[in-house]
Amino acid sequence: MKNIEIIPAILPKDFDELEQKLTRLKKAFLILNKKTKPAIQIDICDGQFVSSETCPWTGKGQTISQLAEFADNFDFELDLMVQNPKELLENWQNDERLNDLSRSGLCRIIMHFESFESEKDNLETNPPNLFGDLVSKLSAYSIQVGIAFNPDTLAEKIIPYLQIADFVQFMGIDKIGYQGQNFNPTVISKIQKFRARNPQMIISVDGGVNLENAPKLVRAGVNRLVIGSAIFADADAEIIAERIKKFTLLTLLKN
């Protein structure tokens, strides 16, 4: 029986919302008496790659580096839904933010295959030069890197990067950067085929994950379920704890 990681996802319009949800999660995991430090995904949207916009582009005067106050409670992964991840990461490196983030619990960064397609030196044609360079930069901070891709992107396109990426993330919804959308059921068969060809690769799925499709995703071969609205919708810490518990029990029963 494999361990399935339940990763709450936050799409924060500003740092105040991020802080509020992390505070609720902190209380929820105390209720659950979690023995290990849980991972939390934070979506970073620039309003260009996707039309939604989150901090640090919003929330003036506050940056995501303030995650430090929660470093004892959580590990963090950042999902970079941005037009130019190379420029963003270089800016973060130049102003020491990557260093600050690594000390604040940042353990994983996710970049999207489609964000590289407009680049002259893109992932599909030359993975070592661009994606590989970014992976090398991040490994210096002990940050793992995942490659995400949309439901309409062929899984075969990311095959050259599987020796570079630490994990893959299947997007379960057609319009990324928004929570509360319906899951695209074709993703399940894509995961099954991918898992059969890549038995050792860690697979995350993000977008539209709920109590109904979670067991199907686990059976298809998923290791990590990234869950947003199905955990947070109109929920206080007690309800969040109960929802996380339901997901955990369901995946154990169906594993």
C-alpha positions in Angstrom: 0.0 0.0 0.0 1.5 3.3 -1.0 1.2 6.5 1.0 -1.0 9.2 -0.7 -0.1 12.8 0.2 -3.0 15.2 0.6 -1.8 18.7 -0.3 -4.2 21.6 0.4 -3.9 24.3 -2.3 -4.3 28.0 -1.8 -5.0 30.5 -4.6 -4.4 33.8 -2.6 -5.6 37.1 -3.9 -3.3 38.8 -1.4 -1.1 37.9 1.5 -3.9 38.5 4.1 -5.9 35.7 2.5 -2.9 33.4 2.4 -2.2 34.1 6.0 -5.8 33.5 7.0 -5.9 30.1 5.2 -2.6 29.0 6.6 -3.8 29.8 10.1 -6.9 27.7 9.6 -4.8 24.9 8.2 -2.4 25.1 11.2 -5.4 24.7 13.5 -6.8 21.9 11.3 -3.6 19.8 11.4 -3.4 20.3 15.2 -6.9 18.8 15.4 -5.7 15.9 13.3 -2.6 15.5 15.4 -0.5 15.2 12.3 2.9 13.7 13.2 4.8 14.9 10.1 5.0 18.3 8.6 2.4 18.6 5.9 3.0 20.2 2.5 0.8 23.1 1.2 0.7 24.3 -2.4 0.5 28.0 -3.1 -0.5 29.1 -6.6 1.5 32.0 -8.0 -0.5 33.6 -11.0 0.8 36.6 -12.9 -2.4 37.6 -14.8 -0.6 36.8 -18.1 0.0 33.1 -18.4 -3.4 32.7 -16.7 -5.9 35.5 -16.4 -6.1 35.3 -12.6 -3.6 37.2 -10.4 -2.4 36.3 -7.0 0.3 37.5 -4.6 3.0 38.6 -4.9 1.6 40.6 -7.9 -1.3 41.6 -5.6 -1.1 42.5 -1.9 1.1 45.6 -2.2 3.9 45.9 0.3 3.9 42.2 1.3 5.8 39.3 -0.3 5.5 35.6 -0.2 8.8 35.6 1.8 6.6 36.2 4.8 5.9 32.5 4.8 8.7 32.3 7.4 6.2 32.6 10.2 4.7 29.3 9.2 8.0 27.5 8.5 7.7 25.4 11.6 4.3 24.1 10.6 4.4 23.4 6.9 6.5 22.6 3.9 5.6 24.6 0.9 5.4 24.0 -2.9 4.9 27.0 -5.3 2.9 26.4 -8.5 4.3 29.0 -10.9 1.5 29.8 -13.3 3.5 32.6 -14.8 4.5 33.7 -18.4 8.2 33.7 -17.7 9.4 31.4 -14.9 13.0 32.0 -15.8 12.8 35.7 -15.2 10.8 35.3 -12.0 13.3 32.8 -10.5 16.3 34.9 -11.5 14.7 38.0 -9.9 14.0 35.9 -6.8 17.6 34.7 -6.8 19.1 38.2 -7.3 17.2 39.7 -4.4 17.9 36.7 -2.1 14.3 35.7 -2.0 15.0 32.2 -3.1 17.3 31.9 -0.1 14.7 33.4 2.2 12.0 31.0 0.8 14.2 27.9 1.2 14.6 28.9 4.9 10.9 29.4 5.1 10.0 25.9 4.2 9.9 26.0 0.4 10.7 22.4 -0.7 9.2 22.2 -4.3 8.5 24.5 -7.2 6.3 23.5 -10.1 6.7 25.0 -13.6 4.3 24.6 -16.5 5.3 23.1 -19.8 3.0 25.5 -21.7 4.8 28.5 -20.2 8.0 27.6 -22.1 6.4 27.1 -25.5 6.7 30.7 -26.4 10.4 30.7 -25.6 12.9 30.4 -28.5 14.7 27.8 -26.4 11.7 25.9 -25.1 11.2 22.7 -23.2 10.1 20.6 -26.0 13.1 21.3 -28.3 15.9 21.7 -25.8 15.2 20.7 -22.2 18.7 20.8 -20.8 19.4 24.4 -21.7 16.3 26.1 -20.2 14.4 23.8 -17.8 17.6 22.0 -16.8 19.3 25.3 -16.0 16.4 26.3 -13.8 16.4 22.9 -12.1 20.2 23.3 -11.4 19.5 26.8 -9.9 16.8 25.4 -7.6 18.7 22.3 -6.6 21.4 24.6 -5.0 18.6 25.6 -2.5 17.5 22.0 -2.0 14.3 22.7 -3.9 12.7 19.9 -5.9 11.2 20.8 -9.3 8.0 19.4 -10.9 6.8 19.8 -14.5 3.0 20.4 -14.9 0.9 20.2 -18.1 -2.7 20.8 -19.1 -5.2 18.2 -20.0 -5.0 19.0 -23.8 -1.1 18.7 -23.8 0.1 15.3 -24.9 2.0 13.5 -22.1 4.6 12.3 -24.7 5.8 15.9 -24.9 7.3 15.8 -21.5 9.1 12.5 -21.9 12.5 14.2 -22.5 12.3 15.9 -19.1 11.5 13.0 -16.8 15.2 12.5 -16.1 15.4 16.2 -15.0 12.2 16.7 -13.1 11.6 15.3 -9.6 7.9 14.8 -10.3 5.1 15.6 -12.7 1.8 17.3 -12.1 -1.2 16.5 -14.2 -3.7 19.5 -14.3 -7.2 18.1 -13.8 -9.1 21.2 -15.1 -9.1 22.9 -18.5 -8.9 26.5 -17.2 -6.0 26.6 -14.8 -5.6 29.4 -12.2 -9.1 29.1 -10.9 -10.6 26.9 -8.2 -14.0 25.3 -8.0 -14.0 23.9 -11.6 -15.2 20.5 -12.8 -12.6 17.8 -13.2 -11.7 16.7 -16.8 -12.3 12.9 -16.6 -10.0 12.2 -19.6 -7.1 12.9 -17.2 -7.6 9.6 -15.4 -6.8 7.5 -18.5 -3.8 9.8 -19.2 -2.5 9.1 -15.8 -3.0 5.3 -16.1 -1.0 5.2 -19.4 1.7 7.5 -18.0 2.0 5.4 -14.8 2.3 2.2 -16.8 5.3 3.6 -18.7 6.8 5.4 -15.7 6.4 3.2 -12.6 8.8 5.1 -10.4 7.8 8.7 -11.2 6.0 10.7 -8.5 2.6 11.9 -9.9 0.6 14.8 -8.6 -2.8 15.9 -9.8 -4.1 19.4 -9.3 -7.5 20.9 -10.1 -11.0 19.5 -9.6 -10.0 16.8 -7.1 -13.0 15.8 -4.9 -14.2 12.9 -2.8 -15.8 11.3 -5.8 -12.8 11.2 -8.2 -10.0 10.9 -5.6 -10.2 7.0 -5.3 -10.1 6.8 -9.1 -7.0 8.9 -9.3 -5.3 6.8 -6.6 -6.1 3.6 -8.5 -4.8 5.3 -11.7 -1.4 5.8 -10.0 -1.4 9.2 -8.4 0.9 9.8 -5.3 -0.2 13.3 -4.4 -3.7 14.9 -4.5 -3.6 18.7 -4.6 -7.0 19.9 -3.3 -8.3 23.5 -3.1 -12.0 24.3 -3.0 -13.0 20.7 -1.8 -11.1 21.5 1.4 -11.5 25.2 1.8 -15.0 26.1 0.6 -16.8 28.0 3.4 -14.9 26.0 6.0 -13.5 26.8 9.5 -10.5 24.8 10.9 -12.8 22.0 12.3 -14.5 21.4 9.0 -11.2 21.6 7.1 -9.8 18.9 9.5 -12.8 16.7 8.8 -12.5 17.1 5.1 -8.8 16.3 5.1 -9.5 13.2 7.2 -12.2 12.0 4.8 -9.8 12.3 1.8 -7.1 10.5 3.8 -9.4 7.6 4.8 -10.9 7.4 1.3 -7.5 7.0 -0.3 -6.4 4.4 2.2 -9.6 2.3 1.5 -9.2 2.6 -2.3 -5.4 2.1 -2.4 
